[in-house]
Amino acid sequence: MKKDFKKRTKMVHGGVRRSHYGEVSEALFLTQGFVYDTAEAAEARFLKSGDDEFIYARYGNPTVAMFEDRIALLEGAQAAFATASGMAAVHGSLCSILKAGDHVVASRALFGSCLYVLEEVLTKFGVEVSFVDGLDLDHWEQALRPDTRLVFFETISNPTLEVIDTASVARLAHGVGAIVVVDNVFVTPVFSNAIQLGADVVIYSATKHIDGQGRLLGGVVLGTEEFITKTLEPFLKHTGGAMSAFNAWVMLKGMETIELRVRAQAETATKISQDLYGHSALNRMIYPGHVSHPQNKIVNEQLYGAGTVIALDLKGGQEAAFKFLNAIEVGVISNNLGDSKSIYTHPSTTTHQRVSDQQKKSLSITPGLIRFSVGLEDSEDLITDILQALE
């Protein structure tokens, strides 16, 4: 596929591997293994597999390879490896790079499961982790050391939507020879510019916008050909975090419409943020695409869009938040995001429930905070519904 084709064209036609039957829709290869014509052929493939040769589903699959090729085209990466879930992608990326004695610097504003991997898993195996205020470049510079192996952050944080200055953090990290790994879920691959800004490894939970319809788990890691094939693949192949062929096929179909969906959701999010800004029932309305957002300038300079998630901090704390959630008629209460359905989440009692009260306070996760993942419903219906629920 030509590199100068636009994203929407690449998402429909990119990465296709047609069988001899000439199917229109991508083929679903539900097989755990592959057959060799001769013993010599088996030996040769285990010695060195070609680009279109496969050994075992944990190592690779034609359907999974199509998904990996297509998402790499969208992200502008050299290569990708698909995983069983977004957290398998996070864990695999970090653990394939790090060893005992290494030093990591991470933004403290992270999803609860990411915090667990950094605070509990990595430290248990002898990795030292330093947490910083991701918005403060001085904090990054002070925490980075000559022996820092890796930095990790969410480009837009969950759930308070802080936007990291990726270009500046990457420059500081590369100055000490550290690898830059970013969780890019809230930016979405449609609005991503992470690799051009200096990220070495980009992670997505494909469960979110890539599937985008609440069906399956999946994750993907993107980077250079050398990193994917020599560092990440050996770790994930042998530890078993591979994506299933069926999930990859569903993700492929999701990729065909991802740009249309995400742009429509972001357009609606922009309208809602404008209508809700300054509402008397809110302490804060947080949306990176709104001019009131503290990092709105970074969004405009470094990203192609502000994402599909809004945060609302209601006056009256948890009681007000629960009353609001129970009054919503358009959308659902759940803990996913990036779905075609609008999803409302109360982080303090769900996704970040096990985070200490002190950490919640430092991250501005208040009892009244609601994470609102904007879906594909009519924008006027959503705004009318939110206003009646705020009443």
N, C-alpha and C positions, 0 to 999 in steps of 0.2 A: 504494500500500500504506500502511495506517495506521501512523503512527510509534509507536503504543503497542502494537503487536503484539510478542510476545516474539521473541528471536533465532531460535529454531528454526523458527518460522513464517515469518519473513522469509527464511531460508535455503532454504526449499522453494519459496516463491511470489514472492519479491522480484525486481523487475527484468524480469519476463517480457514479451516483445514477440511476441505471437502473429500469425502470418500469417493470410491469409483462409481457410486450410485448417483452422484451429482445432486445431492439434496440441497434445497433452498435454506431451510432452517438448519442451524448447526446440529450435528449429530451428537447424541448422548451415548457415550461409551461406558456402559455399566459392566465393568469387568475389573477384577482385582489383579489379574495377571495377563501375560501375553505369551503367545506360542512362537517357537522357533522352528524353522524348517529342518535344521540339523543341530547336532551337539556342537559342531564347530561354530555355527551361527550364534548359539547361545553364549559360547565362550567369548566370541568377538564382541557381542553387545555388552557383556559385563565388563570387558576391558575398556571399551569406549563406545558410548551410545551416540548416534547421530541426532540431528535436530528433530527428526520426526520418528525416532525410535524410542520405545518404552520398555521397561522391565517389570515394574510392579506399581500398583496404584499409589502406594505410599511415596514412591519416587517421582511419579508423574503419570499423566493420563492425557489423551488427545483433547478431551473436552476441557479439562482444567488448563491445559496449555493454551487453548484458544482464549479463555478468560484472561490468563496472565498476559498474553500478547496484547489483548485489547485494552486492558487497564494501563499497561505500560505506554501505549500510544497516547492515551488521554493525559497521563501525567507527564509525558515527555521524558520517561525514564528509559534506561537501556534494557532493563529486565525486571521481572517480578516473580514472586513465589506466593501462591495462594495457600491459605491456612484454614483450619477448621473453625476458627472464630477470631474476632478482633483481638481478644486477649492472648490467644495463641500467637498472633503476629507480634504483639508487644513483647511477650515472654521470649519468643524465639529470637527476635532481633537483639534484645539485650543480652541474653545468655549465650548466644553464638559469638558475640564480640568479647564479652567480659570474662575475667578469671579472678581468682583470689588475689587480693592485693591491689586491684585496680581501684581508681577513684572516679566517681560519677558526680556530676552536678546537675540537679533537676529543679525545675520550677515547682514550688509547693502547691500550686493550684492545679490539681490533677483529679481525674476520675478515681473513685474509691479503689477499684481493682488495680489500677496502675500504682497507686500509693502502696498497696499491699505487696506488689511485686518488688518495688524499690525498698520498702522498709523492712519487709519480712523475708522475702525469698533471697534477694541478692545479698543482703547483709549476713544471712545465715551461712552463705558460702564464701564469706570473707571479702566481699566488695564493700568499700566505704562509699556512702552516699551523703552528699551535702545538699540541703534544700535552700533555695533562695526565692526572694520576691522576683518573679519572672519579668515584671515590668521595670525593674530597676537595673539598668546596665552596670551601675557601680557594684551592685551585689554580685552580678555574674563575674565581673572582672576580679573582684576580691576573692571569690570562691574558687576560681580556676587556678590550677597549679601545673607545674611542668609535668607531673605524673597523672594529670586528669586524662582518662581514656575516652570518656564519652559524656555528652550533654544530652538531656532529654527534656522535652516540654511539649505541651499541647499548643498548637499555633493559636487556637481560640479555646480558652479554658472552659471546662465543664464544672459547675453550671453558671458561673458568673460572667462568662464571655469576655474575659480579659484577652487582649490581642497582643501577642508577643512580637517584638521587633525582630523578626527572624533574621534579616540581613545583618543586623548589628551583633546579635548573639552568635551567629555563625562565624562572623569575622573574628570575634574574640576567642571563640572555641578553636578555630583553625590556627589562631596565633600560638596556641600551646600544643597543637597537634592532636586535638580531640576530635572524635567523630560526632557529627550532629545528627541525632535521631529525633524525628518529630512525629507526633500523633496528630494527624491532619483531619480528623473526622468532621469537626464543626465547620472547617473551611469548605469541605467537599472537594472531590477531584475536579469538578467543573470550574471552581474558582481558584484552584491551587496554582501557586507560582513558587512552591517550596524549593524545588531543585535549583531553579534559576537564582533564588535568594541565598543559596548556600547549603541547604540541607543535603546530607549524604544519604540518609535513609528516611523514607516516607512510609508511614503506616496508616492503614484504613481498617476500620471495622466495616466489612462489606455488608453486614447486617443492616446498616443504616441506609444511606442514600443509594448505594449501588443496587441492592435488592429493592429497597424503597417501598416495599409493600407488605412488610411484616411477616415474611414467610420462613426465612431460613437464617441460620448463623453462617458467618464466613468472615475471613480477614485476608489481607494481602499486604505484602512488604515489597517496596520498590527501591531500586538503587542501581548501582553500576553492575555490569555483567560480571565483573570480578567478584564483587561482594556477594551477589546472589548465588553464583555457582560455586565459589570457593569457601565462603564463610557460612552463609545462611542455609543453603541447601543441605550440606552434610549434616548439620545439626538437626534440622527439621525432618529430614528423611529417616534418621535413626531414632528420633524421639517421638515420631508419630503424629505430628500436628498438621497433616496434610488435609486439604479440602476434598470432599467427596465429589465424584463426577456429576451427580444429580444437582448438588448445590451450585457447582460451577456453571452448569447449563442454565439454571434459573438466573444466576448472576449475569450471564451473557445476555439473556433476554432483557434483564433490567438495564444493562448498559445501552441498549438501543434507544431508550427513552430518557436516560438520566439527565441529559442537558435540558430537555424540554421540561421535565418535572422540577429540577432544582431551580431553574430560572423562574418558573412560575411561582414556586414557593417563596423564593427570595423577594419577588415583586410584591407578593401579598404581605410578607413580613415587613417590608418597607412601609406599605400603606398602614398597617396596624400600628407600627411604632409611631408614625406621625399622628395618628388619631388618639393614641393613648398617652402621649407625652404630656406631662403636667396634670394628669387626672388626679382629682382630689383624694381618691382612695389609695393612691400609690405613693410609697416613699421613693421608689426608683422604677424607671422603665429602662431596661438595658438592651440595646441592639447595636451591634458594631457599625451598622450602616446609617445610623441616625447621627446627626451633627452634634448631639449632646454627648455622645460616647467619648470618653477620654482618649481613646486610641483611634478615633475615626480617621485621623490623618494617615496613620499607618495602613489602615484598610485601603484607603484611596491610593496610596503610593505602592503597596506591595501585593495586594490581592486583586483578583478579578471580580470579586463580589463579597458580600458581608455574611453569607450563610443563611440558614433557614430557621434559626432558633432565636427566640426572644426570652428575656428573663423579666419577671414582674415581682416586685417586692411590695407586698400589701401592708398597709397600716393595720395594726391589730394583730400582727403575728400569726401563729399557727391557727388560732380560731378563725380569723378572717380568711386565711388561705384555704382551710378546709371548707368553709361556707361557700367560698368562690368555686372551688372544685366541684362541690356537690350540686351547684347551680348550673354548671356548664351543660349545654344541650348539644352543641356541635363540637365533636371531638370526643376523645376518651381519656380516662385516667390510666396511665401505664408508665413504664420506665424505659421505653425505647425512644428513639428519635429518628428523624430522617424518613418518616413514613408518609404515604399518600394521605393517611388520616392524621388530623391534628391530634397531638398527644400532650397532655398536661402531666407534669411530674412535680412532686413535693420533695426536693432533694434531702432536706433535713431529716425526714422520716423514712426515706427509701434508699436512694442510690448512695447517699453519704451518711446514712444512719449511724454507722459504726465509727465514723470520724469523731474524734473527741470534741467536746464543746469548745475548747480552746482553739483547736484547729479550724472549726467552723467559723468562729469569730474572726480569726486571722484571714480566712478566705472569703469573708462577707457572705457566708451561707446562713442567712437569718431564718428564724422560724416562719417568717412571712413570704419567703422566696419561692416562686413557682417558675419552673423551666417549661417553656411553651415551644414545642416543635411544630412549626406551621406546616399544615398539610396542603392538599390540593382543592379543598372546598372553596366555594365562592367567597371572595374577600369581604363582601358586604355582609354575608351571613355570619362570618366569623366575628367581625367587628360588632355587629348588633348583639350577638350572643355574649361576647366578652363584656360589653357595657351593661347588659342586664344582670350578668353575674356579679359584676362589681357593685351594683346597687344592692 
